[in-house]
Amino acid sequence: MNCQIEKRLGMKNLIKSKLELLIELGQLMELVLEQLMELLIEELMEELMELVLGQLKELELLYFDAFIPIEFNASSVYYIQKHQMDSF
């Protein structure tokens, strides 16, 4: 009788320790996933910033190409827009 009780207690403790290990493993996996997500977000943000800067440079070129000189003066140059910039 005592032998069966000891076996059951031993199994219970074994199962409990394995469950605790599984819980710790789950928590570690959660931390790793969070760190991976942060790294992925940082990398995606860098790529997005590069794309945005590229688009801004293209927009800047388009904006300055939209002006044509119409009159030269000793102190300044006057420009007139080729296209309406309202669409921006």
N, CA, C and O atoms as CSV, one atom per row, in Angstrom:
chain,resi,resn,atom,element,x,y,z
A,1,MET,N,N,0.831,-1.193,0.000
A,1,MET,CA,C,0.000,0.000,0.000
A,1,MET,C,C,0.876,1.258,0.000
A,1,MET,O,O,0.661,2.170,-0.799
A,2,ASN,N,N,1.839,1.299,0.880
A,2,ASN,CA,C,2.747,2.453,0.948
A,2,ASN,C,C,3.532,2.604,-0.350
A,2,ASN,O,O,3.831,3.718,-0.781
A,3,CYS,N,N,3.858,1.482,-0.962
A,3,CYS,CA,C,4.607,1.499,-2.209
A,3,CYS,C,C,3.793,2.164,-3.313
A,3,CYS,O,O,4.335,2.936,-4.105
A,4,GLN,N,N,2.506,1.870,-3.370
A,4,GLN,CA,C,1.628,2.485,-4.380
A,4,GLN,C,C,1.477,3.986,-4.144
A,4,GLN,O,O,1.463,4.775,-5.088
A,5,ILE,N,N,1.367,4.364,-2.887
A,5,ILE,CA,C,1.242,5.784,-2.548
A,5,ILE,C,C,2.516,6.512,-2.945
A,5,ILE,O,O,2.460,7.609,-3.500
A,6,GLU,N,N,3.663,5.907,-2.661
A,6,GLU,CA,C,4.936,6.517,-3.021
A,6,GLU,C,C,5.064,6.646,-4.543
A,6,GLU,O,O,5.553,7.660,-5.041
A,7,LYS,N,N,4.628,5.623,-5.279
A,7,LYS,CA,C,4.681,5.681,-6.744
A,7,LYS,C,C,3.792,6.806,-7.273
A,7,LYS,O,O,4.174,7.562,-8.166
A,8,ARG,N,N,2.597,6.889,-6.690
A,8,ARG,CA,C,1.677,7.956,-7.130
A,8,ARG,C,C,2.242,9.336,-6.817
A,8,ARG,O,O,2.163,10.248,-7.641
A,9,LEU,N,N,2.817,9.488,-5.613
A,9,LEU,CA,C,3.422,10.774,-5.255
A,9,LEU,C,C,4.600,11.087,-6.174
A,9,LEU,O,O,4.790,12.229,-6.595
A,10,GLY,N,N,5.382,10.060,-6.475
A,10,GLY,CA,C,6.511,10.253,-7.375
A,10,GLY,C,C,6.038,10.661,-8.758
A,10,GLY,O,O,6.612,11.568,-9.362
A,11,MET,N,N,5.007,10.012,-9.267
A,11,MET,CA,C,4.446,10.364,-10.581
A,11,MET,C,C,3.856,11.769,-10.553
A,11,MET,O,O,4.005,12.543,-11.499
A,12,LYS,N,N,3.187,12.080,-9.455
A,12,LYS,CA,C,2.588,13.404,-9.326
A,12,LYS,C,C,3.672,14.476,-9.351
A,12,LYS,O,O,3.535,15.487,-10.040
A,13,ASN,N,N,4.752,14.255,-8.596
A,13,ASN,CA,C,5.860,15.222,-8.575
A,13,ASN,C,C,6.548,15.315,-9.932
A,13,ASN,O,O,6.934,16.400,-10.365
A,14,LEU,N,N,6.699,14.177,-10.601
A,14,LEU,CA,C,7.308,14.167,-11.929
A,14,LEU,C,C,6.459,14.958,-12.921
A,14,LEU,O,O,6.973,15.772,-13.688
A,15,ILE,N,N,5.163,14.705,-12.892
A,15,ILE,CA,C,4.247,15.426,-13.792
A,15,ILE,C,C,4.257,16.916,-13.468
A,15,ILE,O,O,4.258,17.755,-14.369
A,16,LYS,N,N,4.263,17.240,-12.172
A,16,LYS,CA,C,4.279,18.649,-11.764
A,16,LYS,C,C,5.558,19.335,-12.249
A,16,LYS,O,O,5.504,20.452,-12.764
A,17,SER,N,N,6.694,18.680,-12.090
A,17,SER,CA,C,7.952,19.294,-12.516
A,17,SER,C,C,8.004,19.444,-14.040
A,17,SER,O,O,8.525,20.437,-14.548
A,18,LYS,N,N,7.467,18.465,-14.763
A,18,LYS,CA,C,7.431,18.569,-16.227
A,18,LYS,C,C,6.506,19.699,-16.672
A,18,LYS,O,O,6.817,20.419,-17.622
A,19,LEU,N,N,5.379,19.857,-15.993
A,19,LEU,CA,C,4.471,20.964,-16.316
A,19,LEU,C,C,5.133,22.312,-16.037
A,19,LEU,O,O,4.977,23.259,-16.809
A,20,GLU,N,N,5.868,22.392,-14.936
A,20,GLU,CA,C,6.571,23.635,-14.619
A,20,GLU,C,C,7.619,23.945,-15.690
A,20,GLU,O,O,7.777,25.096,-16.095
A,21,LEU,N,N,8.327,22.920,-16.141
A,21,LEU,CA,C,9.307,23.108,-17.207
A,21,LEU,C,C,8.634,23.549,-18.498
A,21,LEU,O,O,9.152,24.415,-19.204
A,22,LEU,N,N,7.496,22.967,-18.809
A,22,LEU,CA,C,6.761,23.368,-20.015
A,22,LEU,C,C,6.299,24.818,-19.921
A,22,LEU,O,O,6.338,25.554,-20.907
A,23,ILE,N,N,5.868,25.215,-18.748
A,23,ILE,CA,C,5.436,26.603,-18.549
A,23,ILE,C,C,6.629,27.548,-18.743
A,23,ILE,O,O,6.514,28.577,-19.408
A,24,GLU,N,N,7.784,27.183,-18.148
A,24,GLU,CA,C,8.979,28.012,-18.322
A,24,GLU,C,C,9.401,28.065,-19.784
A,24,GLU,O,O,9.783,29.123,-20.284
A,25,LEU,N,N,9.335,26.936,-20.467
A,25,LEU,CA,C,9.681,26.898,-21.883
A,25,LEU,C,C,8.745,27.792,-22.687
A,25,LEU,O,O,9.190,28.514,-23.580
A,26,GLY,N,N,7.467,27.747,-22.380
A,26,GLY,CA,C,6.496,28.616,-23.051
A,26,GLY,C,C,6.797,30.085,-22.822
A,26,GLY,O,O,6.691,30.897,-23.741
A,27,GLN,N,N,7.173,30.428,-21.596
A,27,GLN,CA,C,7.510,31.818,-21.290
A,27,GLN,C,C,8.765,32.259,-22.038
A,27,GLN,O,O,8.827,33.378,-22.547
A,28,LEU,N,N,9.768,31.373,-22.103
A,28,LEU,CA,C,10.989,31.695,-22.853
A,28,LEU,C,C,10.684,31.859,-24.338
A,28,LEU,O,O,11.204,32.764,-24.990
A,29,MET,N,N,9.848,30.987,-24.861
A,29,MET,CA,C,9.476,31.100,-26.272
A,29,MET,C,C,8.744,32.411,-26.535
A,29,MET,O,O,8.950,33.044,-27.570
A,30,GLU,N,N,7.908,32.808,-25.619
A,30,GLU,CA,C,7.189,34.081,-25.754
A,30,GLU,C,C,8.171,35.254,-25.789
A,30,GLU,O,O,8.016,36.168,-26.599
A,31,LEU,N,N,9.184,35.232,-24.910
A,31,LEU,CA,C,10.194,36.290,-24.900
A,31,LEU,C,C,10.982,36.317,-26.207
A,31,LEU,O,O,11.249,37.386,-26.757
A,32,VAL,N,N,11.351,35.135,-26.699
A,32,VAL,CA,C,12.094,35.061,-27.958
A,32,VAL,C,C,11.246,35.615,-29.101
A,32,VAL,O,O,11.742,36.370,-29.936
A,33,LEU,N,N,9.973,35.241,-29.138
A,33,LEU,CA,C,9.080,35.749,-30.179
A,33,LEU,C,C,8.933,37.261,-30.104
A,33,LEU,O,O,8.923,37.934,-31.134
A,34,GLU,N,N,8.820,37.798,-28.902
A,34,GLU,CA,C,8.719,39.252,-28.741
A,34,GLU,C,C,9.968,39.941,-29.279
A,34,GLU,O,O,9.873,40.955,-29.970
A,35,GLN,N,N,11.150,39.385,-28.960
A,35,GLN,CA,C,12.395,39.985,-29.444
A,35,GLN,C,C,12.501,39.883,-30.956
A,35,GLN,O,O,12.947,40.824,-31.613
A,36,LEU,N,N,12.095,38.746,-31.514
A,36,LEU,CA,C,12.112,38.597,-32.967
A,36,LEU,C,C,11.174,39.585,-33.633
A,36,LEU,O,O,11.506,40.162,-34.668
A,37,MET,N,N,10.010,39.782,-33.047
A,37,MET,CA,C,9.058,40.746,-33.600
A,37,MET,C,C,9.627,42.161,-33.549
A,37,MET,O,O,9.468,42.932,-34.496
A,38,GLU,N,N,10.291,42.503,-32.442
A,38,GLU,CA,C,10.898,43.831,-32.339
A,38,GLU,C,C,11.960,44.025,-33.413
A,38,GLU,O,O,12.020,45.077,-34.050
A,39,LEU,N,N,12.805,43.002,-33.614
A,39,LEU,CA,C,13.834,43.093,-34.651
A,39,LEU,C,C,13.216,43.212,-36.035
A,39,LEU,O,O,13.682,43.991,-36.866
A,40,LEU,N,N,12.165,42.438,-36.279
A,40,LEU,CA,C,11.489,42.487,-37.570
A,40,LEU,C,C,10.864,43.850,-37.801
A,40,LEU,O,O,10.948,44.399,-38.899
A,41,ILE,N,N,10.239,44.395,-36.770
A,41,ILE,CA,C,9.624,45.721,-36.885
A,41,ILE,C,C,10.689,46.778,-37.159
A,41,ILE,O,O,10.491,47.661,-37.994
A,42,GLU,N,N,11.832,46.687,-36.448
A,42,GLU,CA,C,12.912,47.652,-36.693
A,42,GLU,C,C,13.407,47.560,-38.131
A,42,GLU,O,O,13.620,48.577,-38.791
A,43,GLU,N,N,13.586,46.331,-38.607
A,43,GLU,CA,C,14.076,46.140,-39.976
A,43,GLU,C,C,13.069,46.664,-40.991
A,43,GLU,O,O,13.442,47.317,-41.966
A,44,LEU,N,N,11.793,46.376,-40.758
A,44,LEU,CA,C,10.755,46.859,-41.669
A,44,LEU,C,C,10.662,48.379,-41.643
A,44,LEU,O,O,10.446,49.006,-42.680
A,45,MET,N,N,10.824,48.974,-40.466
A,45,MET,CA,C,10.781,50.433,-40.364
A,45,MET,C,C,11.945,51.062,-41.132
A,45,MET,O,O,11.782,52.091,-41.788
A,46,GLU,N,N,13.124,50.431,-41.044
A,46,GLU,CA,C,14.278,50.952,-41.791
A,46,GLU,C,C,14.010,50.893,-43.293
A,46,GLU,O,O,14.288,51.848,-44.018
A,47,GLU,N,N,13.465,49.760,-43.756
A,47,GLU,CA,C,13.153,49.623,-45.180
A,47,GLU,C,C,12.095,50.635,-45.605
A,47,GLU,O,O,12.187,51.232,-46.678
A,48,LEU,N,N,11.094,50.821,-44.755
A,48,LEU,CA,C,10.039,51.782,-45.053
A,48,LEU,C,C,10.592,53.199,-45.125
A,48,LEU,O,O,10.213,53.974,-46.004
A,49,MET,N,N,11.496,53.541,-44.192
A,49,MET,CA,C,12.099,54.874,-44.211
A,49,MET,C,C,12.912,55.079,-45.484
A,49,MET,O,O,12.891,56.164,-46.064
A,50,GLU,N,N,13.630,54.043,-45.923
A,50,GLU,CA,C,14.392,54.156,-47.168
A,50,GLU,C,C,13.450,54.393,-48.350
A,50,GLU,O,O,13.730,55.215,-49.222
A,51,LEU,N,N,12.333,53.665,-48.367
A,51,LEU,CA,C,11.358,53.855,-49.445
A,51,LEU,C,C,10.755,55.253,-49.407
A,51,LEU,O,O,10.606,55.901,-50.443
A,52,VAL,N,N,10.412,55.712,-48.219
A,52,VAL,CA,C,9.814,57.039,-48.075
A,52,VAL,C,C,10.805,58.108,-48.503
A,52,VAL,O,O,10.441,59.048,-49.209
A,53,LEU,N,N,12.062,57.971,-48.078
A,53,LEU,CA,C,13.068,58.963,-48.480
A,53,LEU,C,C,13.262,58.961,-49.988
A,53,LEU,O,O,13.418,60.020,-50.594
A,54,GLY,N,N,13.254,57.779,-50.599
A,54,GLY,CA,C,13.358,57.702,-52.053
A,54,GLY,C,C,12.195,58.397,-52.729
A,54,GLY,O,O,12.378,59.129,-53.701
A,55,GLN,N,N,10.988,58.166,-52.209
A,55,GLN,CA,C,9.806,58.809,-52.776
A,55,GLN,C,C,9.849,60.321,-52.585
A,55,GLN,O,O,9.451,61.075,-53.473
A,56,LEU,N,N,10.335,60.763,-51.422
A,56,LEU,CA,C,10.444,62.205,-51.180
A,56,LEU,C,C,11.438,62.848,-52.138
A,56,LEU,O,O,11.211,63.953,-52.631
A,57,LYS,N,N,12.542,62.150,-52.400
A,57,LYS,CA,C,13.515,62.698,-53.351
A,57,LYS,C,C,12.903,62.797,-54.743
A,57,LYS,O,O,13.111,63.784,-55.450
A,58,GLU,N,N,12.146,61.768,-55.137
A,58,GLU,CA,C,11.485,61.816,-56.440
A,58,GLU,C,C,10.461,62.944,-56.489
A,58,GLU,O,O,10.366,63.662,-57.484
A,59,LEU,N,N,9.699,63.096,-55.413
A,59,LEU,CA,C,8.712,64.175,-55.343
A,59,LEU,C,C,9.398,65.533,-55.420
A,59,LEU,O,O,8.912,66.444,-56.091
A,60,GLU,N,N,10.524,65.663,-54.733
A,60,GLU,CA,C,11.267,66.922,-54.745
A,60,GLU,C,C,11.715,67.247,-56.170
A,60,GLU,O,O,11.599,68.385,-56.623
A,61,LEU,N,N,12.226,66.238,-56.866
A,61,LEU,CA,C,12.646,66.458,-58.255
A,61,LEU,C,C,11.463,66.844,-59.127
A,61,LEU,O,O,11.570,67.747,-59.957
A,62,LEU,N,N,10.331,66.164,-58.943
A,62,LEU,CA,C,9.140,66.494,-59.722
A,62,LEU,C,C,8.666,67.908,-59.417
A,62,LEU,O,O,8.257,68.650,-60.310
A,63,TYR,N,N,8.729,68.267,-58.131
A,63,TYR,CA,C,8.276,69.601,-57.729
A,63,TYR,C,C,9.134,70.678,-58.382
A,63,TYR,O,O,8.600,71.642,-58.931
A,64,PHE,N,N,10.452,70.528,-58.330
A,64,PHE,CA,C,11.323,71.544,-58.917
A,64,PHE,C,C,11.279,71.535,-60.438
A,64,PHE,O,O,11.505,72.566,-61.071
A,65,ASP,N,N,10.986,70.372,-61.031
A,65,ASP,CA,C,10.829,70.316,-62.484
A,65,ASP,C,C,9.526,70.970,-62.933
A,65,ASP,O,O,9.368,71.301,-64.108
A,66,ALA,N,N,8.591,71.156,-61.999
A,66,ALA,CA,C,7.296,71.733,-62.349
A,66,ALA,C,C,7.379,73.249,-62.540
A,66,ALA,O,O,6.427,73.862,-63.021
A,67,PHE,N,N,8.492,73.848,-62.172
A,67,PHE,CA,C,8.670,75.292,-62.335
A,67,PHE,C,C,9.555,75.571,-63.549
A,67,PHE,O,O,10.540,74.872,-63.790
A,68,ILE,N,N,9.191,76.594,-64.299
A,68,ILE,CA,C,10.048,77.007,-65.424
A,68,ILE,C,C,10.385,78.489,-65.263
A,68,ILE,O,O,9.521,79.272,-64.867
A,69,PRO,N,N,11.611,78.886,-65.558
A,69,PRO,CA,C,11.957,80.313,-65.424
A,69,PRO,C,C,11.258,81.125,-66.505
A,69,PRO,O,O,11.233,80.725,-67.669
A,70,ILE,N,N,10.688,82.270,-66.121
A,70,ILE,CA,C,10.032,83.114,-67.126
A,70,ILE,C,C,10.692,84.483,-67.269
A,70,ILE,O,O,10.563,85.124,-68.312
A,71,GLU,N,N,11.386,84.930,-66.251
A,71,GLU,CA,C,12.003,86.246,-66.336
A,71,GLU,C,C,13.246,86.279,-65.458
A,71,GLU,O,O,13.212,85.844,-64.306
A,72,PHE,N,N,14.324,86.785,-65.993
A,72,PHE,CA,C,15.554,86.889,-65.218
A,72,PHE,C,C,15.751,88.339,-64.823
A,72,PHE,O,O,15.578,89.256,-65.627
A,73,ASN,N,N,16.106,88.516,-63.609
A,73,ASN,CA,C,16.323,89.836,-63.055
A,73,ASN,C,C,17.713,89.825,-62.411
A,73,ASN,O,O,18.242,88.754,-62.113
A,74,ALA,N,N,18.300,90.982,-62.196
A,74,ALA,CA,C,19.624,91.038,-61.581
A,74,ALA,C,C,19.606,90.477,-60.164
A,74,ALA,O,O,20.605,89.915,-59.717
A,75,SER,N,N,18.502,90.617,-59.457
A,75,SER,CA,C,18.461,90.172,-58.063
A,75,SER,C,C,17.742,88.848,-57.847
A,75,SER,O,O,17.947,88.211,-56.814
A,76,SER,N,N,16.906,88.413,-58.787
A,76,SER,CA,C,16.149,87.186,-58.538
A,76,SER,C,C,15.665,86.547,-59.831
A,76,SER,O,O,15.754,87.144,-60.904
A,77,VAL,N,N,15.171,85.367,-59.719
A,77,VAL,CA,C,14.576,84.645,-60.840
A,77,VAL,C,C,13.132,84.334,-60.458
A,77,VAL,O,O,12.858,83.859,-59.356
A,78,TYR,N,N,12.213,84.610,-61.385
A,78,TYR,CA,C,10.817,84.338,-61.119
A,78,TYR,C,C,10.405,83.040,-61.805
A,78,TYR,O,O,10.819,82.738,-62.925
A,79,TYR,N,N,9.610,82.318,-61.120
A,79,TYR,CA,C,9.179,81.023,-61.655
A,79,TYR,C,C,7.663,80.960,-61.743
A,79,TYR,O,O,6.951,81.592,-60.962
A,80,ILE,N,N,7.199,80.209,-62.681
A,80,ILE,CA,C,5.767,79.954,-62.785
A,80,ILE,C,C,5.593,78.437,-62.837
A,80,ILE,O,O,6.403,77.734,-63.440
A,81,GLN,N,N,4.572,77.956,-62.225
A,81,GLN,CA,C,4.338,76.519,-62.188
A,81,GLN,C,C,3.805,76.027,-63.520
A,81,GLN,O,O,2.983,76.692,-64.150
A,82,LYS,N,N,4.271,74.870,-63.947
A,82,LYS,CA,C,3.720,74.231,-65.140
A,82,LYS,C,C,2.358,73.606,-64.803
A,82,LYS,O,O,1.405,73.696,-65.577
A,83,HIS,N,N,2.297,72.972,-63.627
A,83,HIS,CA,C,1.086,72.243,-63.239
A,83,HIS,C,C,0.595,72.730,-61.886
A,83,HIS,O,O,1.367,73.255,-61.083
A,84,GLN,N,N,-0.665,72.553,-61.650
A,84,GLN,CA,C,-1.230,72.904,-60.347
A,84,GLN,C,C,-0.703,71.918,-59.305
A,84,GLN,O,O,-0.679,70.712,-59.548
A,85,MET,N,N,-0.289,72.418,-58.172
A,85,MET,CA,C,0.243,71.554,-57.127
A,85,MET,C,C,-0.857,71.153,-56.137
A,85,MET,O,O,-0.567,70.537,-55.111
A,86,ASP,N,N,-2.102,71.492,-56.431
A,86,ASP,CA,C,-3.206,71.147,-55.533
A,86,ASP,C,C,-3.368,69.640,-55.379
A,86,ASP,O,O,-3.867,69.161,-54.361
A,87,SER,N,N,-2.946,68.904,-56.394
A,87,SER,CA,C,-3.126,67.459,-56.318
A,87,SER,C,C,-2.245,66.830,-55.257
A,87,SER,O,O,-2.494,65.700,-54.837
A,88,PHE,N,N,-1.210,67.550,-54.814
A,88,PHE,CA,C,-0.354,67.016,-53.758
A,88,PHE,C,C,-1.001,67.312,-52.444
A,88,PHE,O,O,-0.461,66.957,-51.397
